[in-house]
């Protein structure tokens, strides 16, 4: 039974030893241990705060990056739209210029045709007039071949002319 129930003297000495060890630990080791624990606790707390700050900063950076990306996309879309508008404007301008040039060429061609037509008509009139004069000369030459006919023609002309 000695093993299950210890002696009273043993219990007293164990209690005294425990109290001495407790006093020595409290006097010399307890404060540094508690100070170490508090220091460790504060460093962990600081690390957690720093991690939360870093997490918030990462979220801010992510939001800023998304905003920058959205701005870049909007600027890209704007540049593409402006380039399309410029392209359409240039194409439209080229079409209008080509149309105006075509109309100008068509007008010039019409004027040239009209001028050629007028020149041909004038030439034809000149030829008809020349032919008429040639025919009239031949007819008059034939009609006025005799002296009687000449005198008769001169008389008729004088009758037509009235002197004032």
C-alpha positions in Angstrom: 0.0 0.0 0.0 3.0 2.2 0.2 2.9 2.8 -3.5 -0.7 3.9 -3.6 -0.8 6.0 -0.5 2.3 8.0 0.1 3.6 8.9 3.6 2.7 12.1 5.2 6.3 13.2 5.4 6.8 12.6 1.7 3.7 14.7 1.0 5.0 17.5 3.2 8.4 17.5 1.6 6.9 17.4 -1.8 4.6 20.3 -0.9 7.6 22.3 0.5 9.6 21.5 -2.6 6.8 22.5 -4.9 6.3 25.8 -3.0 10.0 26.6 -3.2 10.1 25.8 -7.0 7.0 27.9 -7.4 8.5 30.8 -5.5 11.7 30.6 -7.5 9.8 30.4 -10.7 7.6 33.3 -9.7 10.6 35.4 -8.5 12.9 34.8 -11.5 11.2 33.0 -14.4 7.5 34.0 -14.3 8.0 37.6 -15.4 10.3 36.9 -18.3 8.0 34.0 -19.5 4.9 36.3 -19.2 6.9 39.1 -20.9 7.9 36.7 -23.7 4.3 35.5 -24.1 3.0 39.1 -24.2 5.7 40.1 -26.7 4.8 37.1 -28.8 1.1 37.9 -28.5 1.7 41.6 -29.6 3.9 40.6 -32.5 1.3 38.1 -33.7 -1.3 40.8 -33.3 0.9 43.3 -35.2 1.5 40.7 -37.9 -2.3 40.1 -38.2 -2.9 43.8 -38.5 -0.2 44.1 -41.1 -1.7 41.2 -43.0 -5.1 42.9 -42.9 -3.6 46.1 -44.1 -1.7 44.3 -46.9 -5.0 42.5 -47.8 -6.8 45.9 -47.9 -3.9 47.3 -50.0 -4.0 44.4 -52.4 -7.8 44.9 -52.7 -7.2 48.6 -53.4 -4.5 47.8 -55.9 -6.8 45.2 -57.6 -9.6 47.8 -57.8 -7.2 50.4 -59.1 -5.9 47.9 -61.7 -9.5 47.0 -62.8 -10.2 50.8 -63.1 -7.1 51.3 -65.1 -8.0 48.3 -67.3 -11.5 49.6 -67.7 -10.1 53.1 -68.7 -7.7 51.5 -71.1 -10.5 49.4 -72.7 -12.7 52.5 -73.0 -9.8 54.4 -74.5 -9.1 51.6 -76.9 -12.7 51.4 -77.9 -12.7 55.2 -78.4 -9.6 55.0 -80.5 -11.1 52.2 -82.6 -14.4 54.1 -83.0 -12.5 57.3 -84.0 -10.4 55.3 -86.5 -13.5 53.8 -88.0 -15.1 57.2 -88.3 -12.0 58.6 -89.9 -11.9 55.7 -92.3 -15.6 56.2 -93.2 -15.0 59.9 -93.6 -12.0 59.4 -95.8 -13.9 56.8 -97.9 -16.9 59.2 -98.2 -14.6 62.1 -99.1 -12.9 60.0 -101.7 -16.3 58.9 -103.2 -17.5 62.5 -103.2 -14.3 63.7 -104.8 -14.5 61.0 -107.4 -18.1 61.7 -108.1 -17.4 65.4 -108.4 -14.4 64.7 -110.7 -16.6 62.4 -112.8 -19.3 65.0 -113.1 -16.7 67.6 -114.0 -15.3 65.2 -116.7 -18.9 64.5 -117.9 -19.7 68.2 -118.1 -16.4 68.9 -120.0 -17.2 66.1 -122.4 -20.8 67.4 -123.0 -19.3 70.9 -123.6 -16.8 69.5 -125.9 -19.5 67.6 -127.8 -21.6 70.7 -127.9 -18.7 72.8 -129.2 -17.9 70.1 -131.8 -21.5 70.0 -132.8 -21.7 73.8 -133.2 -18.5 73.8 -135.2 -19.9 71.1 -137.5 -23.1 73.0 -137.9 -21.2 76.2 -138.6 -19.0 74.4 -141.1 -22.1 72.9 -142.7 -23.8 76.3 -142.9 -20.6 77.8 -144.5 -20.5 74.9 -147.0 -24.3 75.4 -147.8 -23.8 79.1 -148.1 -20.8 78.6 -150.4 -22.8 76.1 -152.5 -25.7 78.5 -152.6 -23.4 81.3 -153.8 -21.9 79.0 -156.4 -25.3 77.9 -157.6 -26.6 81.5 -157.6 -23.5 82.6 -159.6 -24.1 79.9 -162.1 -27.8 80.7 -162.4 -27.2 84.4 -162.6 -24.4 83.9 -165.1 -26.8 81.8 -167.2 -29.7 84.2 -166.7 -27.7 87.3 -167.5 -25.9 85.9 -170.4 -27.9 88.1 -172.8 -27.9 91.9 -172.7 -31.7 92.1 -172.7 -32.1 90.0 -169.7 -29.5 92.2 -167.9 -31.4 95.4 -168.7 -34.7 93.9 -167.6 -33.2 92.7 -164.3 -31.7 96.2 -163.6 -35.0 97.8 -164.4 -36.9 95.5 -162.0 -34.3 96.2 -159.3 -34.6 100.0 -159.8 -38.4 99.7 -159.5 -38.1 97.9 -156.2 -35.7 100.5 -154.8 -37.6 103.6 -153.8 -35.7 106.8 -153.3 -36.8 109.2 -150.6 
